[in-house]
Amino acid sequence: MKLSALPTALNWLMVTGLLVSLTGCLGSNTKSSQTREALPNWVSSPPQDSTHLYGVGSAPRIENIALAFMQAEQNGNVQIAQQLRTEVSQVNTQDTQVRSGQGGEQVSKTQTAYTQVTTSPIELEQAINEQRFADKNYVYALQSIDRSRIVAKLKIAINDTDDAIRKQAASLTKTEDKYPAPQDWQTYMQLIPYFAQRKSYQDELSLYSTERTAAGKASSDIQSIEERLSQALNSYGFDVSSTRQADSLASALSHVGLTPKSGSLFKLNSRTAQHHEEQDGRFYVFEDGTLELIDPTGSRLASWTVSARGIAKNLSKAQEAATNHWSEQAIEAMFTWLTRLD
């Protein structure tokens, strides 16, 4: 018997129901696939590692997602830097009366002398990207830096600097007298930048090293050379008594770790002139002149021509400011010359 076709209306209802059912299934699958992926653990809990430092950075998601990730990586690098950030207190001996024979004063002066020397930075490892993750509104980047490689590189740099210190100190006069030989003054002055460089490396090493002992601690022979340098800086004085700027020059000398005192190894002479202008109720004082460094034989070792300015509502205050500024610049120029490495 031949089956009759389903009525048109009923057939349409069945087809429509099937389509609705299929659409519901498809809609359910699409919604599931679009569910936001959970943030990876490293976003809230960066890895902990004795050989590496990690930082997580984020940035708003923008159309140019590569640029967004670049910003997140930079922020991650900043987080690493913040972990290494530490307060470094520097001893400032400006306006301190320098007295010979006081060990604590010597150490402070040497420390300040080191801070006046510009050191050469060492090229350290750069932070690299470990992971990236893009959320609906933000992107995240996990950055890392190899602490162990940096520590190894800094230790090599410190060892090389120590070798240079030993080589420089080898020419010092061998004597049992605690006072440094006058003829060794140039060798001692040129040791300052080496110890400044060593201190810079040691400070950086202490940031990256996880050693419980003092990172980069000097060996006994390097410590002995540093003690001799401290004694020399205290012994080799600079007589400023014949200058018009005696007080301000003495303060400037102390600031760079040198000793101002009468009857010392070196003598300073100055020839300066001031002139001033008045404008809008303020005095502008200009001081120009030359500072001379005289050796024990009375010969001129070097000279520096300096110009400075002081501004104040009171003429005497402006003159004082100009003199202080001139003295600071003159002594800074002399210190740079004394500590130059030929």
ZAGU-708025 format. One line per 8 residues: number of its first residue (from 1); their letters; for each residue y, z, x of N, C-alpha, C. Coordinates in steps of 0.02 Angstrom, whole numbers, plus 50000, padded with zeros to 5 digits. Layout:
BEGIN
NUM> a> Y:Z:X:Y:Z:X:Y:Z:X; ...
This chain:
BEGIN
1> mklsalpt> 49942:50000:50042:50000:50000:50000:50062:50000:50045; 50111:49960:50030:50172:49952:50069:50220:50008:50052; 50242:50043:50108:50289:50097:50098:50358:50069:50084; 50392:50100:50040:50459:50077:50022:50510:50107:50069; 50565:50072:50083:50618:50096:50129:50652:50156:50099; 50676:50202:50144:50712:50260:50121:50777:50238:50089; 50798:50275:50040:50862:50259:50010:50918:50260:50063; 50965:50216:50055:51019:50209:50105:51057:50274:50116
9> alnwlmvt> 51074:50310:50064:51113:50373:50070:51075:50425:50109; 51009:50432:50094:50968:50482:50129:50960:50464:50203; 50950:50399:50215:50944:50376:50285:51006:50393:50325; 51063:50384:50297:51127:50398:50330:51134:50472:50346; 51113:50514:50299:51117:50586:50310:51073:50608:50367; 51014:50580:50373:50968:50598:50426:50996:50577:50495; 51022:50517:50498:51050:50493:50561:51109:50535:50582; 51151:50552:50534:51211:50592:50549:51191:50661:50574
17> gllvsltg> 51140:50691:50543:51116:50757:50565:51090:50755:50636; 51053:50701:50652:51026:50694:50719:51081:50689:50771; 51132:50650:50755:51189:50642:50801:51225:50707:50813; 51235:50746:50758:51269:50811:50765:51229:50857:50809; 51163:50856:50801:51120:50898:50841:51124:50881:50915; 51123:50815:50930:51127:50792:50999:51194:50808:51029; 51247:50799:50990:51315:50814:51014:51322:50887:51032; 51291:50930:50990:51294:51002:51004:51260:51019:51069
25> clgsntks> 51204:50987:51081:51169:51000:51144:51209:50977:51204; 51237:50918:51198:51277:50891:51253:51338:50935:51265; 51370:50957:51212:51429:51000:51218:51412:51065:51252; 51354:51092:51236:51332:51155:51266:51321:51147:51341; 51290:51091:51361:51277:51078:51432:51342:51068:51470; 51390:51034:51441:51454:51021:51474:51492:51086:51485; 51493:51129:51437:51528:51193:51442:51498:51235:51497; 51432:51233:51503:51398:51273:51554:51415:51248:51624
33> sqtrealp> 51419:51180:51631:51433:51152:51697:51505:51165:51719; 51550:51178:51671:51620:51188:51687:51637:51262:51695; 51588:51307:51691:51601:51378:51700:51627:51390:51771; 51680:51428:51779:51711:51439:51845:51663:51475:51891; 51657:51448:51952:51612:51477:52002:51640:51543:52027; 51597:51591:52038:51619:51657:52061:51645:51654:52132; 51693:51697:52148:51721:51699:52216:51666:51721:52265; 51662:51690:52322:51613:51711:52372:51630:51781:52399
41> nwvssppq> 51580:51815:52424:51590:51884:52447:51641:51890:52503; 51645:51839:52546:51689:51845:52604:51763:51848:52584; 51780:51828:52523:51850:51831:52501:51874:51903:52499; 51833:51947:52471:51852:52018:52465:51824:52060:52520; 51771:52037:52553:51740:52076:52607:51725:52031:52666; 51774:52020:52709:51764:51977:52768:51708:52005:52812; 51674:51963:52849:51620:51986:52893:51646:52036:52945; 51602:52080:52967:51617:52128:53019:51573:52111:53079
49> dsthlygv> 51607:52101:53136:51571:52078:53196:51605:52106:53257; 51566:52130:53306:51595:52158:53366:51623:52105:53413; 51601:52043:53404:51623:51990:53449:51677:51945:53419; 51689:51952:53353:51738:51910:53320:51785:51951:53277; 51843:51922:53263:51890:51950:53215:51896:51900:53158; 51899:51926:53096:51902:51882:53038:51964:51898:52996; 51989:51846:52965:52045:51854:52919:52038:51806:52862; 52055:51829:52802:52051:51787:52742:52121:51772:52717
57> gsaprien> 52135:51709:52708:52200:51688:52682:52193:51650:52617; 52244:51655:52576:52243:51619:52512:52309:51583:52503; 52309:51534:52458:52369:51497:52442:52362:51467:52373; 52417:51457:52336:52413:51426:52270:52383:51355:52276; 52341:51338:52228:52312:51272:52228:52362:51222:52202; 52373:51170:52241:52419:51117:52222:52382:51050:52222; 52417:50998:52202:52385:50933:52197:52359:50910:52264; 52399:50922:52317:52376:50906:52385:52335:50965:52410
65> ialafmqa> 52270:50964:52396:52228:51023:52411:52220:51033:52486; 52225:50979:52526:52220:50986:52598:52278:51028:52624; 52337:51017:52597:52395:51055:52616:52388:51128:52595; 52358:51139:52536:52347:51207:52512:52299:51244:52558; 52246:51211:52580:52199:51243:52626:52232:51257:52694; 52276:51213:52716:52311:51224:52779:52353:51288:52775; 52386:51299:52718:52426:51359:52709:52381:51421:52706; 52324:51415:52674:52277:51471:52670:52251:51490:52739
73> eqngnvqi> 52237:51439:52780:52213:51452:52848:52267:51487:52890; 52329:51466:52882:52384:51499:52918:52390:51572:52896; 52383:51585:52832:52386:51653:52807:52328:51695:52833; 52270:51663:52840:52213:51698:52870:52225:51716:52943; 52258:51670:52979:52276:51684:53049:52325:51743:53053; 52371:51746:53006:52419:51801:53004:52382:51867:52994; 52331:51866:52952:52293:51927:52939:52257:51950:53002; 52233:51903:53042:52201:51921:53106:52253:51952:53152
81> aqqlrtev> 52313:51922:53154:52366:51948:53197:52386:52018:53176; 52386:52031:53112:52404:52097:53087:52354:52150:53109; 52291:52129:53114:52240:52176:53138:52252:52195:53211; 52282:52149:53248:52294:52161:53319:52361:52192:53333; 52403:52193:53281:52472:52218:53291:52471:52291:53310; 52510:52308:53358:52514:52377:53380:52584:52391:53406; 52606:52453:53398:52672:52470:53422:52668:52485:53497; 52710:52450:53535:52713:52460:53607:52779:52494:53622
89> sqvntqdt> 52775:52556:53646:52836:52592:53663:52853:52579:53736; 52914:52558:53748:52936:52544:53816:52985:52598:53838; 52975:52622:53898:53019:52674:53925:53085:52642:53944; 53138:52667:53917:53205:52641:53932:53243:52692:53973; 53258:52673:54034:53292:52721:54079:53367:52708:54082; 53392:52667:54037:53464:52655:54038:53502:52720:54025; 53556:52729:54061:53599:52788:54055:53562:52852:54077; 53508:52845:54114:53473:52903:54140:53493:52914:54213
97> qvrsgqgg> 53510:52974:54231:53528:52989:54300:53464:52989:54341; 53464:52949:54394:53404:52942:54435:53407:52992:54492; 53355:53031:54499:53351:53081:54552:53291:53065:54596; 53301:53067:54661:53245:53053:54707:53198:53112:54709; 53134:53097:54722:53085:53150:54731:53054:53174:54667; 53066:53141:54610:53036:53162:54547:52987:53108:54525; 52923:53123:54528:52872:53073:54515:52877:53043:54446; 52891:53085:54395:52896:53059:54327:52951:53008:54321
105> eqvsktqt> 53006:53019:54355:53061:52971:54353:53040:52905:54385; 53002:52910:54439:52980:52850:54473:52936:52807:54428; 52890:52838:54393:52845:52801:54349:52884:52767:54293; 52932:52803:54264:52973:52775:54211:53012:52715:54236; 53040:52720:54296:53080:52666:54323:53036:52605:54337; 52976:52617:54364:52931:52561:54378:52911:52527:54313; 52897:52566:54262:52878:52539:54197:52934:52495:54170; 52996:52517:54176:53052:52479:54151:53061:52415:54192
113> aytqvtts> 53050:52420:54258:53056:52360:54300:53007:52307:54278; 52946:52327:54259:52896:52279:54236:52921:52242:54173; 52953:52279:54128:52973:52248:54064:53030:52199:54072; 53062:52198:54131:53117:52152:54142:53094:52084:54168; 53030:52078:54185:53004:52017:54214:52969:51975:54161; 52988:51912:54156:52955:51867:54109:52888:51845:54138; 52834:51857:54102:52768:51840:54127:52743:51775:54097; 52693:51746:54129:52665:51683:54105:52610:51698:54055
121> pieleqai> 52614:51670:53994:52561:51683:53945:52497:51646:53964; 52442:51675:53946:52377:51644:53958:52355:51609:53894; 52325:51550:53902:52302:51512:53844:52238:51544:53817; 52243:51574:53758:52186:51609:53729:52152:51565:53676; 52094:51589:53653:52057:51554:53602:52097:51550:53537; 52092:51493:53503:52127:51485:53440:52080:51504:53382; 52110:51526:53328:52070:51542:53268:52042:51477:53239; 51982:51482:53213:51949:51423:53182:51931:51440:53110
129> neqrfadk> 51922:51387:53070:51903:51396:53000:51827:51401:52994; 51804:51453:52959:51733:51463:52949:51711:51440:52879; 51751:51458:52828:51732:51442:52759:51795:51424:52720; 51785:51383:52668:51838:51367:52620:51810:51374:52549; 51855:51391:52504:51834:51395:52434:51895:51380:52390; 51884:51336:52341:51937:51317:52294:51922:51345:52225; 51968:51387:52201:51963:51414:52133:52009:51372:52088; 52014:51393:52026:52055:51355:51978:52128:51357:51998
137> nyvyalqs> 52153:51415:52020:52224:51422:52035:52239:51434:52109; 52189:51453:52147:52200:51469:52218:52146:51439:52262; 52163:51431:52325:52113:51411:52375:52109:51467:52426; 52051:51474:52458:52040:51529:52505:52011:51501:52570; 52027:51533:52625:52002:51511:52690:51981:51572:52731; 51922:51568:52761:51898:51621:52806:51909:51598:52878; 51951:51634:52914:51967:51617:52983:51934:51666:53031; 51918:51643:53090:51887:51687:53140:51915:51671:53209
145> idrsriva> 51912:51722:53252:51932:51712:53321:51880:51747:53365; 51861:51713:53419:51808:51739:53462:51837:51791:53509; 51829:51854:53491:51855:51909:53531:51824:51911:53601; 51759:51899:53605:51724:51905:53669:51748:51854:53720; 51763:51794:53697:51788:51742:53744:51857:51760:53770; 51899:51787:53726:51966:51807:53747:51962:51864:53798; 51919:51913:53784:51911:51969:53830:51888:51945:53899; 51840:51899:53899:51815:51873:53963:51871:51836:54001
153> klkiaind> 51911:51797:53965:51964:51759:53997:52018:51806:54025; 52035:51858:53988:52086:51905:54012:52061:51945:54072; 51998:51963:54072:51970:52000:54130:51973:51957:54193; 51959:51893:54186:51963:51848:54244:52035:51844:54268; 52083:51840:54221:52153:51836:54239:52176:51899:54275; 52153:51957:54252:52171:52021:54284:52141:52024:54355; 52079:52002:54363:52048:52002:54429:52086:51957:54478; 52107:51898:54453:52145:51852:54495:52213:51883:54515
161> tddairkq> 52245:51917:54467:52308:51950:54482:52299:52006:54533; 52245:52044:54527:52231:52097:54575:52222:52068:54645; 52189:52011:54650:52180:51979:54715:52248:51959:54745; 52292:51935:54701:52359:51916:54725:52399:51977:54747; 52390:52033:54712:52424:52096:54732:52399:52119:54800; 52333:52117:54810:52305:52138:54875:52331:52094:54931; 52334:52028:54918:52358:51982:54969:52431:51995:54986; 52472:52008:54935:52542:52023:54945:52552:52089:54983
169> aasltkte> 52512:52139:54965:52520:52205:54995:52491:52209:55066; 52452:52160:55085:52421:52161:55152:52473:52159:55207; 52532:52132:55193:52584:52126:55244:52627:52189:55250; 52615:52240:55208:52654:52301:55211:52639:52339:55277; 52690:52370:55303:52682:52409:55365:52635:52467:55354; 52585:52472:55397:52536:52527:55392:52565:52589:55426; 52577:52640:55385:52606:52701:55411:52583:52760:55368; 52579:52818:55400:52559:52878:55363:52620:52911:55331
177> dkypapqd> 52679:52887:55348:52741:52914:55319:52744:52893:55245; 52761:52940:55202:52763:52925:55130:52822:52881:55111; 52871:52875:55156:52929:52833:55142:52915:52761:55163; 52930:52713:55122:52917:52643:55139:52962:52618:55195; 52935:52574:55236:52974:52546:55292:53030:52502:55265; 53090:52508:55291:53146:52468:55266:53133:52393:55269; 53097:52370:55321:53085:52298:55328:53037:52271:55275; 53005:52315:55237:52957:52292:55186:52989:52282:55117
185> wqtymqli> 53055:52288:55112:53087:52287:55046:53072:52224:55007; 53070:52166:55041:53059:52104:55004:52987:52100:54977; 52940:52124:55017:52870:52125:54993:52863:52168:54932; 52894:52227:54933:52890:52271:54875:52923:52241:54813; 52980:52210:54822:53014:52179:54765:52972:52123:54734; 52937:52087:54776:52896:52032:54751:52829:52056:54722; 52813:52119:54733:52755:52147:54699:52769:52162:54625; 52832:52172:54608:52850:52189:54539:52824:52138:54489
193> pyfaqrks> 52837:52072:54499:52813:52024:54449:52737:52021:54444; 52701:52035:54499:52628:52036:54495:52604:52094:54451; 52634:52152:54460:52615:52209:54418:52638:52199:54346; 52694:52165:54337:52717:52149:54269:52667:52103:54235; 52642:52054:54272:52593:52008:54243:52528:52045:54227; 52508:52089:54273:52447:52128:54261:52453:52171:54199; 52511:52203:54191:52522:52245:54132:52520:52204:54068; 52548:52144:54070:52547:52101:54011:52476:52083:53992
201> yqdelsly> 52435:52065:54042:52364:52049:54029:52327:52111:54003; 52341:52169:54033:52307:52230:54013:52324:52250:53942; 52388:52244:53924:52409:52260:53855:52373:52215:53805; 52367:52151:53822:52334:52104:53776:52259:52118:53773; 52230:52135:53831:52159:52150:53832:52143:52210:53788; 52188:52260:53788:52175:52320:53748:52174:52304:53674; 52206:52249:53653:52205:52230:53583:52138:52201:53562; 52109:52162:53607:52047:52126:53590:51984:52163:53610
209> stertaag> 51988:52205:53660:51929:52239:53686:51906:52294:53639; 51841:52303:53635:51813:52357:53595:51785:52413:53640; 51800:52408:53704:51775:52459:53751:51810:52526:53736; 51772:52579:53743:51801:52646:53732:51843:52668:53791; 51825:52644:53851:51865:52660:53910:51927:52616:53911; 51976:52635:53952:52038:52596:53957:52022:52525:53982; 52039:52476:53942:52023:52407:53959:52067:52385:54018; 52036:52353:54067:52074:52326:54123:52100:52379:54171
217> kassdiqs> 52070:52437:54172:52094:52491:54216:52092:52468:54288; 52146:52484:54325:52152:52462:54394:52104:52501:54439; 52079:52467:54490:52037:52500:54540:52080:52546:54583; 52048:52586:54623:52084:52637:54662:52134:52605:54711; 52115:52548:54741:52161:52518:54789:52223:52488:54755; 52214:52460:54695:52271:52434:54657:52316:52491:54634; 52286:52547:54614:52325:52605:54595:52366:52631:54655; 52336:52630:54714:52370:52653:54774:52430:52609:54790
225> ieerlsqa> 52421:52543:54782:52477:52497:54795:52533:52508:54744; 52515:52521:54682:52566:52534:54630:52604:52598:54645; 52570:52649:54670:52604:52711:54688:52653:52699:54746; 52633:52658:54793:52678:52641:54849:52739:52602:54824; 52728:52558:54775:52784:52521:54745:52832:52569:54710; 52804:52617:54674:52846:52665:54639:52889:52705:54689; 52859:52725:54744:52895:52761:54796:52950:52717:54827; 52934:52654:54836:52983:52608:54866:53043:52598:54820
233> lnsygfdv> 53030:52591:54754:53085:52581:54707:53130:52642:54705; 53101:52700:54716:53141:52761:54717:53177:52769:54784; 53146:52746:54837:53174:52755:54904:53228:52703:54919; 53214:52639:54903:53264:52587:54915:53319:52593:54863; 53374:52620:54881:53428:52628:54834:53482:52576:54842; 53528:52576:54795:53584:52529:54795:53649:52570:54787; 53690:52566:54839:53752:52604:54840:53807:52565:54804; 53831:52592:54749:53882:52557:54709:53949:52594:54713
241> sstrqads> 53954:52643:54758:54012:52687:54759:54077:52651:54775; 54073:52594:54810:54134:52558:54829:54156:52507:54778; 54121:52501:54723:54138:52451:54672:54182:52482:54619; 54219:52439:54585:54262:52462:54530:54220:52480:54469; 54160:52452:54464:54116:52462:54406:54058:52509:54423; 54070:52561:54463:54016:52603:54489:53972:52631:54434; 54002:52659:54382:53961:52690:54329:53920:52638:54290; 53952:52584:54271:53916:52533:54232:53864:52497:54274
249> lasalshv> 53877:52487:54338:53827:52455:54381:53768:52502:54392; 53781:52567:54399:53727:52616:54407:53683:52617:54346; 53713:52614:54287:53674:52613:54225:53632:52550:54220; 53661:52493:54240:53625:52430:54238:53567:52430:54288; 53577:52460:54346:53523:52465:54395:53465:52506:54368; 53481:52563:54338:53428:52606:54310:53390:52569:54255; 53424:52528:54217:53392:52492:54162:53338:52445:54186; 53348:52415:54245:53297:52368:54271:53249:52403:54320
257> gltpksgs> 53254:52470:54327:53206:52506:54367:53226:52514:54440; 53288:52501:54457:53312:52510:54525:53353:52574:54529; 53361:52601:54591:53392:52666:54600:53463:52661:54627; 53513:52684:54590:53581:52687:54617:53592:52754:54652; 53611:52751:54716:53626:52813:54752:53666:52797:54814; 53706:52844:54836:53749:52835:54894:53708:52838:54958; 53732:52803:55010:53699:52804:55075:53630:52775:55073; 53618:52725:55032:53550:52697:55024:53542:52634:55066
265> lfklnsrt> 53484:52602:55058:53467:52544:55098:53514:52486:55087; 53532:52474:55024:53574:52417:55007:53643:52441:54982; 53691:52399:54991:53758:52413:54966:53781:52355:54922; 53816:52372:54868:53842:52321:54823:53918:52320:54828; 53946:52260:54832:54018:52250:54829:54034:52206:54769; 54092:52217:54740:54113:52175:54683:54186:52157:54689; 54201:52096:54668:54270:52072:54664:54278:52040:54596; 54316:52073:54553:54324:52048:54484:54397:52052:54462
273> aqhheeqd> 54410:52015:54409:54477:52017:54378:54469:52012:54303; 54515:52045:54267:54513:52043:54194:54578:52013:54167; 54572:51980:54111:54630:51960:54071:54611:51965:53998; 54661:51974:53955:54644:51984:53885:54690:51944:53839; 54666:51935:53778:54704:51903:53725:54698:51946:53663; 54748:51941:53620:54747:51978:53557:54752:51930:53499; 54707:51939:53451:54706:51894:53393:54680:51932:53333; 54718:51928:53278:54699:51960:53215:54682:52034:53224
281> grfyvfed> 54722:52068:53264:54712:52140:53273:54654:52159:53316; 54625:52111:53352:54569:52126:53396:54586:52102:53467; 54561:52139:53517:54573:52122:53587:54510:52089:53615; 54522:52033:53649:54469:51996:53683:54482:52001:53758; 54439:52037:53792:54447:52047:53864:54394:52006:53901; 54416:51969:53951:54372:51927:53991:54371:51953:54062; 54311:51962:54089:54303:51986:54158:54262:51935:54197; 54289:51913:54252:54257:51864:54296:54256:51891:54367
289> gtlelidp> 54202:51878:54403:54199:51902:54471:54132:51893:54504; 54127:51919:54564:54068:51909:54606:54038:51976:54627; 53971:51980:54624:53934:52038:54649:53900:52017:54714; 53907:52058:54766:53876:52044:54831:53823:52097:54847; 53768:52074:54876:53715:52119:54899:53716:52120:54975; 53727:52180:55003:53733:52188:55076:53672:52225:55103; 53643:52199:55157:53583:52230:55186:53602:52285:55234; 53553:52323:55262:53568:52380:55306:53609:52361:55368
297> tgsrlasw> 53607:52298:55390:53644:52277:55449:53716:52260:55433; 53733:52259:55369:53801:52241:55349:53808:52167:55331; 53754:52130:55335:53756:52058:55319:53748:52048:55244; 53779:51996:55219:53773:51980:55148:53707:51942:55136; 53666:51970:55093:53603:51938:55076:53612:51883:55024; 53652:51898:54973:53663:51849:54919:53722:51872:54877; 53747:51827:54835:53802:51845:54790:53793:51806:54725; 53823:51833:54671:53817:51803:54606:53885:51806:54570
305> tvsargia> 53905:51750:54543:53968:51746:54506:53953:51750:54432; 53986:51797:54398:53970:51812:54328:54034:51814:54286; 54030:51791:54224:54085:51797:54176:54060:51835:54115; 54103:51878:54088:54083:51919:54031:54143:51929:53984; 54128:51954:53924:54181:51964:53875:54168:52028:53836; 54223:52062:53818:54219:52121:53776:54269:52115:53719; 54248:52137:53659:54291:52131:53599:54294:52199:53566; 54355:52220:53548:54364:52284:53513:54435:52285:53484
313> knlskaqe> 54446:52331:53437:54513:52339:53408:54558:52377:53456; 54528:52413:53503:54565:52451:53552:54559:52416:53620; 54615:52408:53656:54613:52371:53720:54567:52404:53771; 54572:52470:53777:54530:52504:53827:54456:52497:53811; 54439:52498:53746:54369:52490:53726:54346:52419:53741; 54388:52370:53731:54370:52301:53746:54361:52292:53821; 54403:52324:53861:54397:52321:53934:54332:52352:53957; 54316:52409:53928:54253:52443:53945:54193:52401:53927
321> aatnhwse> 54195:52370:53868:54139:52328:53846:54131:52267:53892; 54188:52239:53915:54184:52181:53960:54154:52202:54027; 54173:52260:54052:54146:52284:54116:54071:52298:54111; 54050:52330:54056:53979:52344:54047:53939:52279:54042; 53965:52231:54005:53931:52167:53997:53927:52130:54063; 53982:52132:54102:53982:52099:54167:53931:52132:54214; 53928:52197:54214:53881:52234:54257:53809:52218:54240; 53794:52217:54176:53726:52202:54154:53704:52132:54176
329> qaieamft> 53749:52083:54167:53731:52015:54187:53724:52008:54263; 53769:52042:54300:53766:52037:54372:53702:52068:54400; 53685:52127:54376:53623:52160:54399:53561:52121:54378; 53562:52093:54318:53506:52052:54296:53496:51992:54342; 53551:51960:54362:53546:51903:54408:53519:51926:54476; 53542:51984:54500:53518:52010:54564:53444:52028:54560; 53424:52060:54504:53354:52080:54496:53308:52018:54495; 53330:51966:54460:53290:51904:54458:53282:51876:54529
337> wltrld> 53335:51878:54569:53331:51853:54638:53286:51896:54680; 53291:51962:54673:53250:52007:54714:53176:51999:54699; 53158:51986:54637:53088:51984:54617:53060:51914:54613; 53097:51866:54639:53073:51797:54636:53011:51790:54680; 52967:51746:54662:52906:51733:54701:52914:51667:54737; 52920:51669:54803:52930:51608:54843:52866:51567:54845
